[in-house]
Amino acid sequence: MSSFTTSKASTLSYLVIGGGMSGLIAATVLRDRHMQVTVVDKGRAIGGRMATRRIKNAEYGEGIFDYGAQYFTVKSSRFQALVNSWMQEGIVKQWSLNNHILSREVYYRGVSSNRAIAHHLAENLDVHTDTRVTEITWLDDYWQVQTETNDTFSADVLLLTPPLPQTLELLERSQIELAPDTKQRLEQIVYYRCIAVLALLAQPSQIPNPGGMQLDGNLLSWIACNHKKGISPQGNAVTLHANPEFSETHWEADNVVITNQLFAAASPWLGSSVIDYQVHRWRYSQPQTVYGEPYLVITEPGPIVICGDAFIQPNVEGAVLSGLAAADYLLNV
Ligand SMILES: Cc1cc2nc3c(=O)[nH]c(=O)nc-3n(C[C@H](O)[C@H](O)[C@H](O)COP(=O)(O)OP(=O)(O)OC[C@H]3O[C@@H](n4cnc5c(N)ncnc54)[C@H](O)[C@@H]3O)c2cc1C
């Protein structure tokens, strides 16, 4: 891994592009070491793929849906320590899923929602949502960052955390060239697509407690009752994830075509009529392979570190560990 050097490490300013778990955790580490750090995200809310949304209905109440990551697991002691601290603060709790009855894996989720974990991380951070970065330019000794809304940010160092195809697109648009072998390795990492359907039901679903089931049927890979999960106190809010094959083949299909098939496949667990629904297409849900190193450093024309879930593990833990490793690197340059 190449490195950049600086004589003014403690006074550097950092701009984190992407307020998902990777970017937010890196930003908190930098902030805790008194660095000047700003986070920008194109989304209306932070959290990225830790996503939660509401559907309101006057008669049937408000449904609250986790519709990206549903839970997370922990393999490393570093992430476990962080998760333990979140549990003590009441942000995270265990979710007693018994999908893999033989595995001893423990499942965790946000107490009020998964996006709430991102909100917790963002407390006391300088975060700008609705801010899509369109171009980055190195101006001799600092980065100038242009956004879709014609705002400009500047920083000494950039941390890029979007899904890799979006990061590569931004670099290309900004005419920043990567070493050919590095570019090729990054381009080879492709992501599963996932069509998510958020369905508000008239009556409680038939999904058994504790409210989440992995499925290996023809169309669905996951179904969850957010009411039984404990995040949707009023509304009977059900999240459906189409499997990668269905998501790929129906990507361009009309929402009615998609939901007709998915609701039919889910009917044994729905057991009630759908009052309202929304469809969300995750073009980049989880990477199919990973880069194999925790982050990537670019030194020319200026310092950039790239991290996220496509580096060591294609999930929430991987995103956090990659963000932590990137921040450690930046603090020790
Ligand atoms: C449907 C689905 C189910 C999943 N299930 C699980 C699960 O059960 N367990 C698990 O551990 N993981 C799961 N995952 C994966 C997990 O959500 C991700 O691995 C993790 O959240 C990725 O975090 P990240 O910070 O690397 O990326 P992201 O969360 O994608 O964050 C990147 C951020 O960059 C922003 N961005 C992109 N381009 C720009 C730009 N030009 N300017 C500004 N901002 C930009 C995006 O808005 C986004 O917020 C799931 C994901 C999906 C979609």
The ligand as an SDF file (V2000), in Angstrom:
LIG
                    3D

 53 58  0  0  0  0  0  0  0  0999 V2000
  -31.1360   -5.0840    0.6140 C   0  0  0  0  0  0  0  0  0  0  0  0
  -29.8910   -5.1720    1.4370 C   0  0  0  0  0  0  0  0  0  0  0  0
  -29.8020   -6.1330    2.4300 C   0  0  0  0  0  0  0  0  0  0  0  0
  -28.6550   -6.2220    3.2140 C   0  0  0  0  0  0  0  0  0  0  0  0
  -28.6190   -7.1110    4.2360 N   0  0  0  0  0  0  0  0  0  0  0  0
  -27.5660   -7.0960    5.0800 C   0  0  0  0  0  0  0  0  0  0  0  0
  -27.6050   -7.8640    6.2690 C   0  0  0  0  0  0  0  0  0  0  0  0
  -28.6220   -8.4920    6.5960 O   0  0  0  0  0  0  0  0  0  0  0  0
  -26.4940   -7.8720    7.0660 N   0  0  0  0  0  0  0  0  0  0  0  0
  -25.3810   -7.1330    6.7700 C   0  0  0  0  0  0  0  0  0  0  0  0
  -24.4110   -7.1340    7.5450 O   0  0  0  0  0  0  0  0  0  0  0  0
  -25.3330   -6.3660    5.6570 N   0  0  0  0  0  0  0  0  0  0  0  0
  -26.4040   -6.3240    4.8260 C   0  0  0  0  0  0  0  0  0  0  0  0
  -26.3990   -5.5200    3.7250 N   0  0  0  0  0  0  0  0  0  0  0  0
  -25.1560   -4.8220    3.3620 C   0  0  0  0  0  0  0  0  0  0  0  0
  -24.8800   -3.6080    4.2500 C   0  0  0  0  0  0  0  0  0  0  0  0
  -26.0160   -2.7780    4.2840 O   0  0  0  0  0  0  0  0  0  0  0  0
  -23.6970   -2.8700    3.6630 C   0  0  0  0  0  0  0  0  0  0  0  0
  -22.5910   -3.7760    3.5770 O   0  0  0  0  0  0  0  0  0  0  0  0
  -23.2240   -1.6660    4.4600 C   0  0  0  0  0  0  0  0  0  0  0  0
  -24.3000   -0.9460    5.0000 O   0  0  0  0  0  0  0  0  0  0  0  0
  -22.3760   -0.7970    3.5310 C   0  0  0  0  0  0  0  0  0  0  0  0
  -21.9230    0.3810    4.1770 O   0  0  0  0  0  0  0  0  0  0  0  0
  -20.9640    1.3910    3.3900 P   0  0  0  0  0  0  0  0  0  0  0  0
  -20.7200    2.5330    4.2740 O   0  0  0  0  0  0  0  0  0  0  0  0
  -19.7810    0.6280    2.8780 O   0  0  0  0  0  0  0  0  0  0  0  0
  -21.7800    1.8230    2.0750 O   0  0  0  0  0  0  0  0  0  0  0  0
  -23.1700    2.6000    1.9510 P   0  0  0  0  0  0  0  0  0  0  0  0
  -24.0720    2.2890    3.0840 O   0  0  0  0  0  0  0  0  0  0  0  0
  -23.6680    2.3180    0.5730 O   0  0  0  0  0  0  0  0  0  0  0  0
  -22.7410    4.1370    2.0640 O   0  0  0  0  0  0  0  0  0  0  0  0
  -22.2390    4.8420    0.9610 C   0  0  0  0  0  0  0  0  0  0  0  0
  -22.9010    6.2080    0.9360 C   0  0  0  0  0  0  0  0  0  0  0  0
  -22.3290    6.9830   -0.1220 O   0  0  0  0  0  0  0  0  0  0  0  0
  -23.3230    7.8510   -0.5980 C   0  0  0  0  0  0  0  0  0  0  0  0
  -22.9080    8.3420   -1.9240 N   0  0  0  0  0  0  0  0  0  0  0  0
  -22.7310    7.6310   -3.0530 C   0  0  0  0  0  0  0  0  0  0  0  0
  -22.3160    8.4290   -4.0570 N   0  0  0  0  0  0  0  0  0  0  0  0
  -22.2280    9.6830   -3.5430 C   0  0  0  0  0  0  0  0  0  0  0  0
  -21.8750   10.9510   -4.0760 C   0  0  0  0  0  0  0  0  0  0  0  0
  -21.4950   11.0940   -5.3670 N   0  0  0  0  0  0  0  0  0  0  0  0
  -21.9160   12.0320   -3.2630 N   0  0  0  0  0  0  0  0  0  0  0  0
  -22.2930   11.9140   -1.9740 C   0  0  0  0  0  0  0  0  0  0  0  0
  -22.6520   10.7330   -1.4110 N   0  0  0  0  0  0  0  0  0  0  0  0
  -22.6090    9.6300   -2.1750 C   0  0  0  0  0  0  0  0  0  0  0  0
  -24.5850    7.0090   -0.6080 C   0  0  0  0  0  0  0  0  0  0  0  0
  -25.7460    7.8160   -0.5630 O   0  0  0  0  0  0  0  0  0  0  0  0
  -24.4010    6.1670    0.6620 C   0  0  0  0  0  0  0  0  0  0  0  0
  -25.0960    6.7250    1.7670 O   0  0  0  0  0  0  0  0  0  0  0  0
  -27.5480   -5.3640    2.9570 C   0  0  0  0  0  0  0  0  0  0  0  0
  -27.6560   -4.3820    1.9800 C   0  0  0  0  0  0  0  0  0  0  0  0
  -28.8220   -4.2700    1.2410 C   0  0  0  0  0  0  0  0  0  0  0  0
  -28.9630   -3.1560    0.2350 C   0  0  0  0  0  0  0  0  0  0  0  0
  1  2  1  0
  2  3  1  0
  2 52  2  0
  3  4  2  0
  4  5  1  0
  4 50  1  0
  5  6  2  0
  6  7  1  0
  6 13  1  0
  7  8  2  0
  7  9  1  0
  9 10  1  0
 10 11  2  0
 10 12  1  0
 12 13  2  0
 13 14  1  0
 14 15  1  0
 14 50  1  0
 15 16  1  0
 16 17  1  0
 16 18  1  0
 18 19  1  0
 18 20  1  0
 20 21  1  0
 20 22  1  0
 22 23  1  0
 23 24  1  0
 24 25  2  0
 24 26  1  0
 24 27  1  0
 27 28  1  0
 28 29  2  0
 28 30  1  0
 28 31  1  0
 31 32  1  0
 32 33  1  0
 33 34  1  0
 33 48  1  0
 34 35  1  0
 35 36  1  0
 35 46  1  0
 36 37  1  0
 36 45  1  0
 37 38  2  0
 38 39  1  0
 39 40  1  0
 39 45  2  0
 40 41  1  0
 40 42  2  0
 42 43  1  0
 43 44  2  0
 44 45  1  0
 46 47  1  0
 46 48  1  0
 48 49  1  0
 50 51  2  0
 51 52  1  0
 52 53  1  0
M  END
$$$$
